[in-house]
Amino acid sequence: MNNSPLARHFWFYFMVSRNKSVPRHRWDVPTGRSVPWWQKLTPPQLFIGSFALMIAMGTVGLWTVPSFYVQGQPLSLYDAAFTSTSAVCVTGLTVVDTGTHFTFSGQLFLLVLIQLGGLGMLSLTSLIIIALGRRLSLRSESLTNVGGSNREFEIDVRTLTRDIVRFTVWIEVTGAVCLWAIWAPQVGMREAIWPAIFHSISAFCNAGFSTNSTSLIEHQNSPLTLLVIGGLVIAGGLGFLTLEECYTKYWSKRGQVRQRLSLHCRLVLATSLVLILLGFVVFLVLEWRGVLSHLSWWDRVNNALFMSITARTAGFNCIDYSEACDSTNFATMLLMMIGGSPGSTAGGLKTTTFAVIGLVAWARLCGHETTVLSNRSIREETIQRAIGLLAVSGGVIALGTMLLLFSESQSAIPNGFLKCSFEAVSAVNTVGLSLGVTPNLNSYSKLLLSCLMFFGRVGPLTLVAAFVVQRPTLKGFRFAYEDVDIG
């Protein structure tokens, strides 16, 4: 092959366009001239860097601007970093009361961090490029596909980027109008505007931040409030690709022959529905005579349904989880670990990962060599990735729980293991639910939870792709097999 700079440049972009594996140093072509350091960053590194930059900017703002606070006293550096990380990573864990500790400008600053963290800095960057009439480069298209997968349903990157913002604005505006209409008769037309906007954006981004001191506990007897916020949480947790595919397949082509939904989309919808219904039944049974006993039967049903929805990374609470039974908290932790769907504002292991692992277990029990769903076989590579994600996620949660227990060993927290493990699971899966110990944690524990939230937001696959250099392997070559006894 010709070794000229032009030939190397053409070879690199040809390989990228064919989704081939390209060594990292190929970002630096053509050689012979200095390249700015930011052009040497791979898409995963730039993706992680965008979130780190937003967290740093948020930390500086919360640490140095007195006008963000009612009493004019900014948070400490640790608390500012924790709050900024929780907002950008759309988690919802807080060390202060958002409604009473922050002024309007402080709450607006938090809301901007939540919105940027939910959409992703790179999606907004792509939108600006498109708005200026410029074409997305191959590098920009790679950035918008970080953590993506090869599926049959393909969407143009420009169309997807536009629709991400369109869906977000339409859903958030609709949610804000509905909440305003529900709350205006109670608190006043003008006073209901800001809480409606704040909760709509926070719910769609699955952030869990609330301007109420007790989150949504005061709305236990308002079924419309819980249904609207629950609907926003579900919409944000399904994923933009799923929303785009449903819109494209059904609504944009009415009157024509409907096309088949992809396996990914059907798996997301089916798994989400099953988890919501299963969690609803579990919470209704466990807390019918527990924390929900003082409510009417209809409000018990609504609150149990909302508990099932919010447990998978939303972070709003309609009950005091510290008063719930241990079985309820354990079931909540399981739902928190599963989380939302790929390409969404939610965190967690992801619904498709959970579904694939369940299908693999069923196939092995039935003695099938391949995993099949809806007359389609799931790739072995996808199965191995799902198992790897489960192992990594479980390991990080276990390590985080152990370190949190060690950090708080001198605090003598009552029922410390349950509370620390609940905090670790909530942080890693960017949920935001808590048993009430977050404000009382020491600085080291807050720093640890900040790291867990960041890890959960960017994801283990992105971290591996960003910092682990993959060595090229020869195709068709493998070492000799040797069996290992297991079980």
SULMOMO-V681289 format. One record per helix or strand of 2 or more residues. SS is the DSSP state (@ for helix, = for strand). FROM is the first residue (numbers start at 1). LEN is the number of residues. If there is no record, write none. Layout:
# SULMOMO-V681289
ss->SS from->FROM len->LEN
ss->SS from->FROM len->LEN
This chain:
# SULMOMO-V681289
ss->@ from->5 len->13
ss->@ from->24 len->5
ss->@ from->37 len->4
ss->@ from->43 len->22
ss->@ from->66 len->3
ss->@ from->77 len->12
ss->@ from->98 len->4
ss->@ from->104 len->16
ss->@ from->121 len->11
ss->@ from->138 len->7
ss->@ from->157 len->31
ss->@ from->191 len->14
ss->@ from->217 len->3
ss->@ from->223 len->16
ss->@ from->240 len->12
ss->@ from->263 len->25
ss->@ from->297 len->14
ss->@ from->321 len->3
ss->@ from->326 len->13
ss->@ from->351 len->15
ss->= from->372 len->2
ss->= from->376 len->2
ss->@ from->380 len->28
ss->@ from->416 len->13
ss->@ from->438 len->3
ss->@ from->443 len->16
ss->@ from->460 len->8
